Amino acid sequence: MTHSKKDISPGSRVAFGLVGIVQVVLAFLAFWDLAHRDADEVRGPKPAWIPAILVNWIGPASYFLWGIRR
């Protein structure tokens, strides 16, 4: 079975678009923070966080919850 854009309501398209924008913003903020933070303030090697942040939702959330030393 194939679906077209007509099968998704306009409200759902807006919601999916907003979710996508939030995901991109979270990833951008995580990368920006990683680039500007000293290595001793990050748990583990900084280069290891780059691919981790690319994992949708889980990566940026993990970085902000567990990757930053407080």
C-alpha distances in whole Angstrom, upper triangle without the diagonal:
4,7,10,14,14,12,14,18,21,23,20,20,24,23,21,24,27,25,25,28,30,29,30,33,34,33,36,38,38,39,42,43,43,45,47,48,51,50,52,50,47,46,46,46,44,42,40,39,37,34,34,34,31,29,27,29,31,33,34,35,36,39,40,40,42,42,45,49,50
4,7,10,11,10,12,16,18,20,18,17,21,21,19,21,24,23,22,26,28,26,28,31,32,31,33,36,36,37,39,41,41,42,45,46,49,48,51,49,45,45,44,44,43,41,39,37,36,33,33,32,29,27,25,27,29,31,33,33,35,37,38,39,41,41,44,47,49
4,7,8,6,9,12,15,17,14,14,17,18,16,18,21,20,20,23,25,24,25,28,29,29,31,34,34,35,37,39,39,41,43,45,48,47,49,47,44,44,44,43,42,40,38,36,35,32,32,31,28,26,24,26,28,30,31,32,34,36,37,38,39,40,42,46,47
4,5,6,8,11,13,15,13,12,16,17,15,16,20,20,19,22,24,24,25,27,29,29,30,33,34,34,36,39,39,40,43,44,47,47,49,47,44,44,44,44,42,40,39,37,35,32,33,31,28,27,24,26,29,31,31,32,35,36,37,38,40,40,42,46,47
4,5,6,8,9,12,11,9,12,14,12,13,17,17,17,19,22,22,22,25,27,27,28,31,32,32,34,36,37,38,40,42,45,45,48,45,43,43,43,43,40,39,38,36,34,32,32,30,27,26,23,25,28,29,30,31,33,35,35,36,39,39,41,44,45
4,5,7,9,12,11,10,13,15,15,16,19,20,20,22,24,25,25,28,29,30,31,34,35,36,37,39,40,42,44,45,49,49,51,48,46,46,46,46,44,42,41,39,37,35,35,33,31,29,26,28,31,32,32,33,36,37,38,39,41,42,43,47,48
4,7,9,12,10,10,14,15,14,16,19,19,19,22,24,24,25,28,29,30,31,33,34,35,37,39,40,41,44,45,48,48,50,47,45,45,45,45,43,42,40,38,36,34,34,32,30,28,25,26,29,31,31,32,34,36,36,37,40,40,42,46,47
4,7,8,6,7,10,11,10,12,15,15,16,18,20,21,22,24,26,27,28,30,31,32,34,36,37,38,40,42,45,45,47,44,42,42,42,43,40,39,38,35,34,32,31,30,27,26,22,23,26,28,28,29,31,33,33,34,37,37,39,43,44
4,5,5,6,9,10,11,12,14,15,17,19,20,21,23,25,26,27,29,30,32,33,35,36,38,39,41,42,46,46,48,45,43,43,44,44,42,41,40,37,35,34,33,31,29,28,24,24,27,30,29,29,32,34,34,35,38,38,40,43,44
4,5,5,6,9,10,11,12,14,15,17,18,20,21,23,24,26,27,29,30,32,33,35,36,37,39,40,44,45,47,44,42,42,43,43,41,40,39,36,34,33,33,30,28,27,24,24,27,29,28,29,32,33,33,34,37,38,39,42,43
4,5,5,6,9,10,11,12,14,15,17,19,20,21,23,25,26,27,29,30,31,33,35,36,37,39,42,43,45,42,40,40,41,42,39,39,38,35,33,32,31,29,27,26,23,22,25,28,27,26,30,31,30,32,35,35,36,40,40
4,5,5,6,8,10,10,12,14,15,17,18,20,21,23,24,26,27,29,30,31,33,35,36,37,41,41,43,40,38,38,39,39,37,36,35,32,31,30,29,26,25,23,20,19,23,25,24,24,27,29,29,30,32,33,35,38,39
4,5,5,6,9,10,11,12,14,15,17,18,20,21,23,24,26,27,28,30,32,33,35,36,40,40,42,39,37,38,38,38,36,35,34,31,30,28,28,25,23,22,19,19,23,24,24,24,27,29,28,30,33,33,34,38,39
4,6,5,6,9,10,10,12,14,15,16,18,20,21,22,24,26,27,28,30,31,33,34,38,39,41,38,36,36,38,38,35,34,34,31,29,28,27,25,23,23,19,19,22,24,23,23,27,28,27,28,31,32,33,36,37
4,5,5,6,9,10,11,12,14,15,17,19,20,21,23,25,26,27,29,30,32,33,36,37,39,35,33,34,35,36,33,33,32,29,28,27,25,23,22,20,17,16,19,21,20,20,24,25,24,25,28,29,30,34,34
4,5,5,6,9,10,11,12,14,15,17,18,20,21,23,24,26,27,29,30,32,35,35,37,34,32,32,33,34,31,30,29,26,25,24,23,20,19,18,14,14,18,19,19,19,22,24,23,25,27,28,29,33,34
4,5,5,6,9,10,11,12,14,16,17,18,20,21,22,24,26,27,29,30,34,34,36,34,31,32,33,33,30,30,29,26,24,23,23,20,18,18,15,15,18,20,18,19,23,23,23,25,28,28,29,33,33
4,5,5,6,9,10,10,12,14,15,16,18,20,21,22,24,26,27,28,32,33,34,31,29,31,32,32,29,29,28,25,24,23,22,19,18,18,14,14,17,19,17,17,21,22,21,23,26,26,27,30,31
4,5,5,6,9,10,11,12,14,15,17,19,20,21,23,24,26,27,30,31,32,29,27,28,29,29,27,27,26,22,21,21,19,17,16,15,11,10,14,15,14,15,18,19,18,20,23,23,24,28,29
4,5,5,6,9,10,11,12,14,16,17,18,20,21,23,24,26,29,29,32,29,27,27,28,28,25,25,24,21,19,19,18,15,13,13,10,10,14,15,14,15,18,19,19,21,23,23,24,28,29
4,5,5,6,9,10,10,12,14,15,16,18,20,21,22,24,28,28,31,28,26,27,28,28,25,25,24,21,19,19,19,15,14,15,12,12,15,15,14,15,18,18,18,20,23,23,23,27,28
4,5,5,6,9,10,10,12,14,15,16,18,20,21,22,26,26,28,25,23,25,26,26,23,23,23,19,18,19,17,14,14,14,11,9,13,13,11,12,16,16,15,17,20,20,21,24,25
4,5,5,6,9,10,11,12,14,15,17,18,20,21,24,25,27,24,22,22,23,23,21,21,20,16,15,15,14,11,10,10,7,6,10,10,9,10,13,14,14,16,18,18,19,23,24
4,5,5,6,9,10,11,12,14,15,16,18,20,23,24,26,24,21,23,23,23,20,19,19,16,14,14,14,11,10,11,9,9,12,11,10,12,15,14,15,17,20,19,20,23,25
4,5,5,6,9,10,10,12,14,15,16,18,22,23,25,22,20,22,23,23,20,20,20,17,15,16,15,12,12,13,11,11,14,13,10,12,15,14,13,16,19,18,18,22,23
4,5,5,6,9,10,10,12,14,15,16,20,20,22,19,17,19,20,20,17,18,18,14,13,14,13,9,10,11,9,8,10,9,6,8,11,10,10,13,15,14,15,19,19
4,5,5,6,9,10,10,12,14,15,19,19,21,19,16,18,18,18,15,15,15,11,10,11,10,6,7,9,8,8,10,8,5,9,11,10,10,13,15,14,15,19,20
4,5,5,6,8,10,11,12,14,18,18,21,19,17,19,20,19,15,15,16,13,11,13,13,9,10,12,12,12,14,11,9,12,14,12,12,16,17,15,16,19,21
4,5,5,6,8,10,11,12,16,17,19,16,15,17,19,18,15,16,17,13,12,15,14,10,12,14,13,12,14,12,8,11,13,10,10,13,15,13,13,17,18
4,5,5,6,9,10,10,14,14,16,14,12,14,15,15,12,13,13,9,9,12,10,7,10,12,12,11,11,9,6,8,10,7,7,11,12,10,10,14,16
4,5,5,6,9,10,13,13,16,14,12,15,15,14,10,11,12,9,7,10,10,7,9,12,13,13,14,10,8,12,12,9,11,14,15,12,12,16,18
4,5,5,6,9,12,14,16,14,13,16,17,16,12,13,15,12,11,14,14,11,13,16,16,16,17,14,11,14,15,12,12,16,16,14,13,16,18
4,5,5,6,10,11,13,11,10,13,15,14,11,13,14,11,11,15,14,11,14,16,17,16,16,13,10,13,13,10,9,13,13,11,9,12,14
4,6,5,8,9,11,9,8,11,12,11,7,9,11,8,8,12,12,10,13,15,17,16,16,12,10,13,12,9,10,13,13,9,9,12,14
4,6,8,9,13,11,11,14,14,12,8,10,12,10,10,14,14,12,14,18,19,19,19,15,14,16,16,12,13,17,16,13,12,15,17
4,7,9,12,10,11,14,16,14,11,13,15,13,13,17,17,15,18,20,21,21,21,18,15,18,17,14,14,17,17,14,12,14,15
4,6,8,7,7,11,13,12,9,12,14,12,13,17,16,15,18,20,22,21,20,17,15,17,16,12,12,15,14,11,9,10,12
4,5,5,7,11,12,11,9,12,14,13,15,18,18,17,20,23,24,24,22,19,18,19,18,14,15,17,15,12,10,10,12
4,5,5,8,8,7,6,10,12,11,13,17,16,16,19,21,23,23,21,18,17,19,17,13,15,16,14,11,10,10,13
4,6,8,9,9,9,13,14,14,16,19,18,18,22,23,25,24,23,20,19,20,17,14,15,16,14,11,9,8,11
4,7,9,10,10,13,14,13,15,18,17,17,20,22,23,22,20,18,16,17,15,12,12,13,11,9,6,5,8
4,6,7,7,10,11,9,12,15,13,13,17,18,20,19,17,14,13,14,12,9,10,11,9,6,5,6,9
4,7,8,11,10,9,13,15,13,14,17,18,20,19,16,14,14,14,11,9,11,11,7,5,6,6,10
4,6,9,7,8,11,13,12,13,17,17,20,20,17,14,15,16,13,11,13,13,10,8,9,10,14
4,6,6,7,10,12,12,13,16,17,20,20,18,15,16,17,14,12,15,16,13,10,11,12,16
4,5,5,7,10,10,11,14,16,18,19,17,13,13,16,13,10,13,15,13,9,10,12,16
4,5,5,8,9,10,12,14,18,19,17,13,14,17,15,12,15,17,15,12,14,16,19
4,6,6,7,9,11,12,16,17,15,11,13,15,12,11,14,16,13,10,13,15,19
4,6,5,6,9,10,13,14,12,8,9,12,9,7,11,13,11,8,11,14,17
4,5,5,7,10,12,14,13,9,10,13,12,10,13,15,14,11,14,17,20
4,5,5,7,11,13,11,8,10,13,12,11,14,16,15,13,16,19,22
4,5,6,9,10,8,5,8,10,8,8,12,13,12,10,14,17,20
4,5,7,8,8,4,5,8,8,7,10,12,12,10,13,16,19
4,6,8,9,6,8,11,11,11,13,15,16,14,17,20,23
4,6,6,5,8,10,10,11,13,15,15,14,17,21,23
4,6,6,8,9,11,12,14,15,16,16,18,22,24
4,6,6,6,8,10,11,12,14,14,17,20,21
4,6,5,6,9,10,10,11,12,15,18,20
4,5,5,6,9,10,10,10,13,16,18
4,5,5,6,9,10,9,11,15,17
4,5,5,6,8,9,11,14,15
4,6,5,6,7,9,12,14
4,6,6,4,7,10,12
4,6,6,6,10,11
4,6,7,9,10
4,6,8,9
4,7,9
4,6
4
